[in-house]
Amino acid sequence: MAKSKAPAQTFEEARYLRKLSSTRTPVRVCLMSGETLDGYIEYWDQSFIRLTREPEAPNLFIFKHDICYIAELGE
């Protein structure tokens, strides 16, 4: 019996980012460089996310290939 391959795209990333965006869940984005940024994800597409931060901090567009992980923050 031949083994089937895993699907190339599961669409779980889009579902998760949609949930984080719609609920404005506070997140910490850890970059490949080790830098961490806090805020909430306002927008995303195939290449990047927009991280909205505190009023005194600028909002950022972050390329997905620069992200190590995204963690939800406790409130």
Backbone hydrogen bonds, N-H to C=O, Kabsch-Sander energy under -0.5 kcal/mol:
donor,donor_aa,acceptor,acceptor_aa,energy
15,R,11,F,-1.6
16,Y,12,E,-2.7
17,L,13,E,-2.7
18,R,14,A,-2.3
19,K,15,R,-2.0
20,L,16,Y,-2.5
21,S,17,L,-2.4
22,S,18,R,-2.8
23,T,19,K,-1.8
24,R,20,L,-0.5
24,R,21,S,-0.7
25,T,20,L,-1.7
27,V,39,G,-3.4
28,R,71,A,-3.0
29,V,37,L,-3.4
30,C,28,R,-0.6
30,C,69,Y,-2.7
31,L,29,V,-0.6
31,L,35,E,-3.1
32,M,66,D,-2.7
34,G,31,L,-2.2
37,L,29,V,-2.2
39,G,27,V,-2.0
40,Y,52,T,-2.3
42,E,40,Y,-0.6
42,E,50,R,-2.4
43,Y,50,R,-1.0
45,D,48,F,-2.3
49,I,62,I,-2.4
50,R,43,Y,-3.2
51,L,49,I,-0.6
51,L,60,L,-3.0
52,T,40,Y,-3.1
52,T,50,R,-0.6
57,A,54,E,-1.7
60,L,51,L,-2.5
62,I,49,I,-2.9
62,I,60,L,-0.6
64,K,47,S,-3.1
66,D,63,F,-1.6
67,I,64,K,-1.7
68,C,30,C,-3.1
69,Y,30,C,-1.6
71,A,28,R,-2.8
73,L,26,P,-3.0
